[in-house]
Amino acid sequence: MSVNAVRRLGPDASVVAVVREEYAAGRAVSVVPAGVDKAESLRLFAEILDFPDYFGGNLDALYDCLRQVATDRPDDWALVWDAAGALRVGDPAAYDGIVGVLADVAADAGQLHVTVLDR
């Protein structure tokens, strides 16, 4: 896993500023809010990114579906995981697992740029 493939910003980061920066770099942008727990966070990824009905709701399935979405895109794509700070504090294992998947997909799909907002 390449943790450097994920940009992490702290509680003072602005989602609006990050989205503007990504658009200015010529990337399409998707913003996925973090949930209150792992299950809700995974459900939000599936909902926002329109994962297929067979999405398994676990980290392996998150990797598989994100990788497919990233490789299907013809352009550079920025994925912003917003408001992840509460999950980081409340369930560090879930947070670390999701960030690990995001890093793996970003490392495998060069056109994907990931930012995690820990706010």
BATITI-497511 format. One record per residue: x negated, y, z of N, C-alpha, C in turn; residue in one letter; residue number from 1. Coordinates in steps of 0.02 Angstrom, whole numbers, plus 50000, padded with zeros to 5 digits. Layout:
BATITI-497511
REC   n_east   n_north    n_up   ca_east   ca_north   ca_up   c_east   c_north    c_up   residuo   num
REC        X         Y       Z         X          Y       Z        X         Y       Z         A   NUM
...
This chain:
BATITI-497511
REC   n_east   n_north    n_up   ca_east   ca_north   ca_up   c_east   c_north    c_up   residuo   num
REC    49958     49941   50000     50000      50000   50000    49956     50062   50000         M     1
REC    49974     50111   49961     49938      50173   49958    49979     50228   49990         S     2
REC    49966     50242   50054     50004      50293   50090    49992     50362   50059         V     3
REC    49936     50371   50025     49922      50435   49991    49972     50448   49935         N     4
REC    50007     50397   49913     50056      50406   49859    50119     50442   49884         A     5
REC    50125     50452   49949     50182      50486   49979    50159     50550   50013         V     6
REC    50190     50605   49994     50176      50669   50027    50225     50675   50085         R     7
REC    50199     50687   50144     50242      50695   50204    50236     50766   50229         R     8
REC    50295     50797   50239     50298      50865   50264    50336     50867   50329         L     9
REC    50317     50914   50372     50345      50917   50440    50411     50952   50446         G    10
REC    50431     50965   50508     50498      50991   50522    50511     51061   50495         P    11
REC    50460     51098   50479     50471      51165   50452    50478     51167   50376         D    12
REC    50471     51110   50345     50476      51107   50271    50547     51121   50248         A    13
REC    50552     51153   50191     50617      51169   50162    50630     51123   50103         S    14
REC    50687     51089   50105     50705      51046   50049    50713     51087   49985         V    15
REC    50739     51147   49992     50748      51191   49933    50681     51207   49902         V    16
REC    50631     51223   49943     50565      51239   49917    50533     51179   49883         A    17
REC    50542     51120   49912     50513      51059   49882    50546     51045   49815         V    18
REC    50613     51050   49812     50648      51038   49749    50626     51088   49696         V    19
REC    50621     51151   49714     50598      51202   49666    50528     51186   49640         R    20
REC    50484     51165   49685     50416      51148   49667    50415     51090   49617         E    21
REC    50455     51040   49630     50457      50981   49586    50486     51000   49518         E    22
REC    50540     51040   49517     50567      51063   49453    50515     51104   49415         Y    23
REC    50479     51146   49450     50427      51187   49417    50372     51144   49386         A    24
REC    50361     51085   49416     50311      51038   49389    50339     50997   49331         A    25
REC    50402     51009   49314     50433      50975   49257    50463     50907   49274         G    26
REC    50476     50895   49337     50503      50830   49357    50578     50834   49370         R    27
REC    50613     50781   49353     50681      50772   49377    50677     50758   49452         A    28
REC    50728     50777   49489     50725      50771   49562    50788     50736   49588         V    29
REC    50777     50688   49633     50831      50657   49671    50816     50667   49745         S    30
REC    50867     50690   49782     50860      50699   49854    50905     50647   49888         V    31
REC    50874     50607   49931     50910      50556   49969    50904     50574   50042         V    32
REC    50960     50585   50077     50956      50599   50148    50942     50534   50187         P    33
REC    50906     50541   50242     50896      50484   50286    50959     50472   50326         A    34
REC    50971     50410   50343     51028      50394   50385    51008     50392   50458         G    35
REC    51057     50377   50501     51044      50374   50572    51007     50309   50591         V    36
REC    51009     50260   50547     50974      50197   50559    50952     50168   50492         D    37
REC    50919     50111   50496     50893      50079   50435    50949     50062   50386         K    38
REC    51003     50031   50411     51057      50010   50367    51088     50069   50330         A    39
REC    51101     50124   50367     51130      50182   50334    51081     50213   50285         E    40
REC    51017     50215   50303     50967      50243   50257    50965     50203   50192         S    41
REC    50964     50137   50197     50963      50096   50137    51027     50105   50096         L    42
REC    51084     50110   50130     51147      50122   50095    51146     50188   50057         R    43
REC    51116     50240   50088     51112      50305   50054    51066     50302   49993         L    44
REC    51010     50266   49997     50969      50257   49937    51010     50225   49882         F    45
REC    51047     50172   49899     51087      50136   49849    51141     50181   49819         A    46
REC    51173     50220   49862     51228      50263   49838    51202     50320   49794         E    47
REC    51152     50356   49818     51126      50414   49782    51093     50394   49716         I    48
REC    51056     50339   49717     51018      50318   49658    51056     50267   49616         L    49
REC    51118     50253   49634     51162      50210   49594    51132     50141   49582         D    50
REC    51110     50109   49638     51084      50042   49633    51139     49994   49611         F    51
REC    51121     49938   49581     51171      49889   49560    51208     49858   49621         P    52
REC    51265     49829   49608     51306      49800   49661    51270     49745   49699         D    53
REC    51222     49713   49668     51187      49658   49701    51132     49681   49748         Y    54
REC    51124     49747   49758     51074      49772   49805    51082     49738   49872         F    55
REC    51029     49709   49898     51032      49667   49958    51030     49703   50024         G    56
REC    51018     49769   50024     51019      49805   50087    50961     49790   50133         G    57
REC    50903     49772   50105     50843      49760   50145    50784     49793   50109         N    58
REC    50726     49791   50141     50668      49827   50113    50644     49797   50048         L    59
REC    50646     49731   50041     50627      49700   49978    50672     49722   49921         D    60
REC    50737     49725   49935     50785      49747   49885    50775     49821   49869         A    61
REC    50759     49861   49920     50744      49932   49908    50686     49938   49860         L    62
REC    50632     49900   49872     50575      49902   49827    50596     49883   49756         Y    63
REC    50630     49827   49749     50650      49803   49682    50692     49855   49645         D    64
REC    50742     49882   49678     50787      49929   49644    50752     49996   49630         C    65
REC    50713     50021   49678     50677      50083   49665    50627     50075   49608         L    66
REC    50593     50019   49607     50544      50006   49554    50580     50005   49486         R    67
REC    50638     49974   49483     50676      49971   49421    50698     50041   49400         Q    68
REC    50725     50080   49446     50746      50148   49431    50686     50189   49405         V    69
REC    50630     50182   49439     50570      50221   49420    50544     50201   49351         A    70
REC    50543     50137   49337     50515      50116   49272    50565     50127   49215         T    71
REC    50629     50132   49231     50679      50146   49178    50680     50219   49157         D    72
REC    50652     50262   49198     50653      50333   49183    50598     50350   49132         R    73
REC    50614     50387   49081     50564      50405   49031    50520     50464   49051         P    74
REC    50538     50497   49106     50503      50558   49126    50476     50553   49197         D    75
REC    50435     50602   49215     50413      50606   49284    50473     50619   49329         D    76
REC    50472     50588   49387     50529      50591   49432    50505     50603   49503         W    77
REC    50537     50648   49538     50521      50662   49608    50578     50636   49651         A    78
REC    50560     50597   49700     50608      50572   49749    50592     50605   49816         L    79
REC    50641     50640   49843     50633      50675   49906    50677     50639   49957         V    80
REC    50645     50611   50009     50682      50580   50064    50687     50632   50118         W    81
REC    50747     50658   50128     50757      50716   50171    50782     50697   50241         D    82
REC    50763     50738   50289     50788      50733   50358    50772     50665   50389         A    83
REC    50711     50641   50377     50691      50576   50402    50663     50579   50473         A    84
REC    50656     50638   50501     50626      50646   50567    50663     50609   50622         G    85
REC    50729     50611   50621     50768      50578   50674    50759     50502   50670         A    86
REC    50757     50474   50610     50745      50402   50603    50674     50385   50627         L    87
REC    50627     50428   50612     50557      50417   50633    50553     50411   50709         R    88
REC    50591     50452   50744     50591      50451   50817    50634     50394   50844         V    89
REC    50693     50385   50815     50741      50337   50841    50726     50265   50824         G    90
REC    50696     50253   50766     50680      50185   50744    50617     50187   50702         D    91
REC    50559     50194   50737     50496      50201   50700    50481     50143   50653         P    92
REC    50501     50083   50671     50488      50025   50627    50527     50032   50562         A    93
REC    50589     50053   50565     50629      50063   50504    50599     50119   50462         A    94
REC    50581     50174   50495     50550      50230   50459    50487     50208   50424         Y    95
REC    50442     50174   50461     50379      50152   50431    50391     50102   50374         D    96
REC    50440     50060   50382     50456      50012   50329    50479     50046   50265         G    97
REC    50523     50095   50272     50547      50131   50213    50492     50172   50182         I    98
REC    50452     50207   50222     50396      50245   50195    50347     50199   50160         V    99
REC    50336     50140   50187     50292      50091   50155    50318     50070   50087         G   100
REC    50383     50058   50082     50413      50041   50017    50406     50099   49968         V   101
REC    50420     50159   49991     50413      50218   49947    50341     50224   49922         L   102
REC    50293     50213   49966     50223      50217   49946    50205     50162   49895         A   103
REC    50229     50102   49907     50215      50047   49861    50244     50061   49791         D   104
REC    50306     50085   49789     50337      50099   49725    50301     50156   49690         V   105
REC    50284     50208   49728     50248      50265   49698    50180     50243   49670         A   106
REC    50147     50198   49706     50082      50174   49682    50090     50131   49619         A   107
REC    50145     50094   49615     50157      50050   49558    50186     50085   49498         D   108
REC    50222     50139   49510     50256      50176   49456    50227     50247   49455         A   109
REC    50177     50257   49414     50140      50320   49413    50182     50382   49400         G   110
REC    50241     50373   49370     50282      50431   49355    50325     50452   49414         Q   111
REC    50323     50415   49470     50362      50431   49530    50320     50471   49579         L   112
REC    50348     50526   49602     50316      50569   49652    50362     50572   49712         H   113
REC    50338     50550   49770     50380      50544   49830    50359     50596   49882         V   114
REC    50410     50629   49910     50400      50674   49967    50447     50653   50022         T   115
REC    50421     50646   50082     50461      50631   50141    50462     50693   50184         V   116
REC    50522     50716   50199     50530      50775   50243    50548     50750   50312         L   117
REC    50501     50757   50359     50512      50736   50428    50542     50793   50468         D   118
REC    50602     50812   50449     50635      50867   50484    50700     50843   50513         R   119
